[in-house]
Amino acid sequence: MNAISMKQKLDIDRLSKPLRCSAIILSAVWCFQSSQIAGAVEVPQTPPKALTDTQDKDAVEQHEKAAQADLTKRIVPVVPQAWIDQIREMATAHSQRKAIPAEKFDVIFQKNGALSSLLVMFPRSAVRTPNDANQMHGVCGASFEGKGEKLKLDLESAVDGPDLYELFGADQLPIVCNELIAIRRLQKAFIKNDLEYALEARVIVAPDGKSWAWEIAPSEEQSPNVIYAMYYYPISRELHSIHVDKGKAADRLQKAAKEAGMELKWVADMNSR
């Protein structure tokens, strides 16, 4: 095994597999943001671009404005401020990449809306690796596995494979964490409407490349599949999904989205999401 611990390796695989599988079911191509998997190695389909070359300031400001609307004195944050501070301090101290971009941010909720797990990773090197499977790149990161109140920090690890997509900067971490409030509402609305799934969500690059979006799916395997991967755009509050085959499930998903403050939009396929 390389420098990454066996536990962290398993954490990464476990968090990312269900969402990948859902998306592959939806589309054989699994468009713009997908990663091809060679064994346990993630290789972006297209060479990732630097965050500083793609991210749009106005789009980030719209993310922040939308996230602020969910914050009230009575709302308990999904990710404690102390954790956000720890993660940002760690990334600032150990990542040499310009803008200190996160390349992974995955969460899983419990059915009651509590946080079950969290994984965030930042590349450590200043220069990107070539985009092929025969690479290894250094990372620092943080994880939480639903037990206790402590965040686990991993200051210097390495993972097989090249650098992944640059999602958002460390200074934007509070915005991303605040967006989890709406996704937590969706989790609770799922259970209220008899959609008995624990949801997981991960940050992806938005289709226009100017900011980020969320991919959300049930964390459990379904047989047969009822709810597929959905895509949430915080700026517009839109939740995109292909049509659900079972009529009752479709109605329940519509109600859950509305109760979560999201607008559900049915799309023909996830290539047009």
Secondary structure in CASP SS format (residue, H / E / C, confidence):
PFRMAT SS
TARGET T0000
AUTHOR 0000-0000-0000
METHOD secondary structure of the structure
MODEL  1
M C 1.00
N C 1.00
A C 1.00
I C 1.00
S C 1.00
M H 1.00
K H 1.00
Q H 1.00
K H 1.00
L H 1.00
D H 1.00
I H 1.00
D H 1.00
R H 1.00
L H 1.00
S H 1.00
K H 1.00
P H 1.00
L H 1.00
R H 1.00
C H 1.00
S H 1.00
A H 1.00
I H 1.00
I H 1.00
L H 1.00
S C 1.00
A C 1.00
V C 1.00
W C 1.00
C C 1.00
F C 1.00
Q C 1.00
S C 1.00
S E 1.00
Q E 1.00
I E 1.00
A E 1.00
G C 1.00
A C 1.00
V E 1.00
E E 1.00
V E 1.00
P E 1.00
Q C 1.00
T C 1.00
P C 1.00
P C 1.00
K C 1.00
A C 1.00
L H 1.00
T H 1.00
D H 1.00
T H 1.00
Q C 1.00
D C 1.00
K H 1.00
D H 1.00
A H 1.00
V H 1.00
E H 1.00
Q H 1.00
H H 1.00
E H 1.00
K H 1.00
A H 1.00
A H 1.00
Q H 1.00
A C 1.00
D C 1.00
L C 1.00
T C 1.00
K C 1.00
R C 1.00
I C 1.00
V C 1.00
P C 1.00
V C 1.00
V C 1.00
P C 1.00
Q H 1.00
A H 1.00
W H 1.00
I H 1.00
D H 1.00
Q H 1.00
I H 1.00
R H 1.00
E H 1.00
M H 1.00
A H 1.00
T H 1.00
A H 1.00
H H 1.00
S C 1.00
Q C 1.00
R C 1.00
K C 1.00
A C 1.00
I C 1.00
P E 1.00
A E 1.00
E C 1.00
K E 1.00
F E 1.00
D E 1.00
V E 1.00
I E 1.00
F E 1.00
Q C 1.00
K C 1.00
N C 1.00
G C 1.00
A C 1.00
L E 1.00
S E 1.00
S E 1.00
L E 1.00
L E 1.00
V E 1.00
M E 1.00
F E 1.00
P E 1.00
R C 1.00
S C 1.00
A C 1.00
V C 1.00
R C 1.00
T C 1.00
P C 1.00
N C 1.00
D C 1.00
A C 1.00
N C 1.00
Q C 1.00
M E 1.00
H E 1.00
G E 1.00
V E 1.00
C E 1.00
G E 1.00
A E 1.00
S E 1.00
F E 1.00
E C 1.00
G C 1.00
K C 1.00
G C 1.00
E C 1.00
K C 1.00
L C 1.00
K E 1.00
L E 1.00
D E 1.00
L E 1.00
E E 1.00
S E 1.00
A E 1.00
V E 1.00
D E 1.00
G C 1.00
P C 1.00
D C 1.00
L C 1.00
Y C 1.00
E C 1.00
L C 1.00
F E 1.00
G E 1.00
A H 1.00
D H 1.00
Q H 1.00
L H 1.00
P H 1.00
I H 1.00
V H 1.00
C H 1.00
N H 1.00
E H 1.00
L H 1.00
I H 1.00
A H 1.00
I H 1.00
R H 1.00
R H 1.00
L H 1.00
Q H 1.00
K H 1.00
A H 1.00
F H 1.00
I H 1.00
K H 1.00
N C 1.00
D C 1.00
L C 1.00
E C 1.00
Y C 1.00
A C 1.00
L E 1.00
E E 1.00
A E 1.00
R E 1.00
V E 1.00
I E 1.00
V E 1.00
A C 1.00
P C 1.00
D C 1.00
G C 1.00
K C 1.00
S C 1.00
W E 1.00
A E 1.00
W E 1.00
E E 1.00
I E 1.00
A E 1.00
P E 1.00
S C 1.00
E C 1.00
E C 1.00
Q C 1.00
S C 1.00
P C 1.00
N C 1.00
V C 1.00
I C 1.00
Y C 1.00
A C 1.00
M E 1.00
Y E 1.00
Y E 1.00
Y E 1.00
P C 1.00
I C 1.00
S C 1.00
R C 1.00
E E 1.00
L E 1.00
H E 1.00
S E 1.00
I E 1.00
H C 1.00
V C 1.00
D C 1.00
K C 1.00
G H 1.00
K H 1.00
A H 1.00
A H 1.00
D H 1.00
R H 1.00
L H 1.00
Q H 1.00
K H 1.00
A H 1.00
A H 1.00
K H 1.00
E H 1.00
A C 1.00
G C 1.00
M C 1.00
E E 1.00
L E 1.00
K E 1.00
W E 1.00
V E 1.00
A C 1.00
D C 1.00
M H 1.00
N H 1.00
S H 1.00
R C 1.00
END
